[in-house]
Amino acid sequence: MIELTRLNGKTFSLNALYIETVESFPDTTITLTNGRKFIVKESQEQVRLKVDKFYRSIQVLSNPHLRGEDNEK
């Protein structure tokens, strides 16, 4: 789960596994795989970093090839 902030200032947790797209219109809009949309205060880059950190914490990006590393240790 990642913590985000709605435009009204209230925080909420979102399961990052269901994120399909993150766009800036200029507000950051997150679309889930079920079509539901959330508009948040965080920038598109901030959301990307939170998702990346979440994926690493659950080891979705534990494979060196998925991380973009050529040499496996």
N, C-alpha and C positions, 0 to 999 in steps of 0.2 A: 504494500500500500504506500502511496505517496500523499503527503499533506499539501494541499493547495488552498488558495484564498479566493473566495467569490468576490465579485465587484463590490458587494456591500460590506466587505471586511470580515465576513464569517469564514472560518477555516473548515475544511472537510477532508476526509481521506478518500482516495480513489484507487481502485485496484488497477494498477498500471498494465496488467496483462490484457485488459480489455480495450486499451487505447488503439484506435485505428489511425487517426490523423491528429496532428497538432498544427494549427494555422494561426496566422496573425491577420486581423481584418481592420483596424489595428489591434483590437483587443484579442487576446489569445483565446482561441476556441478549440476545445478538445472534443473530438467525435469518437464515441465508443463503437465497438463492433455491432452493437444493437441499434445504432443510429441516434442514441441519446447524446445531447450536446451540453457541454459545460463551458461557461466563459469565466476565465480566471484572471487575477491580477498579475501573476507571474508571466514573464516573457516566454516566448517559444523556446529559447535557449535554456532558460531555467528549468522548464518542464522536461526538456530533453535530458538535462543533467540529473534531475531527480529520477527519471525513468531508468537511466543508465545505472545509477547507484543502486536502485531497487533490484534491477536484473542481476547485478553483481552480487548483491546480498543473498539472493536465492540461487545463485550459481547458474543462472541461465547463460551467462557469458563466461563460463568457466573453461570452455574449450578454446585453446589458443587460436584455432582457425576461425572461430566465430568472432574473436576479438580483433582479427586482422593481423595477428602475429605470424610470421613465416616460420620462425624457428621455435620448435617445441622444446621446453626444458626438461 
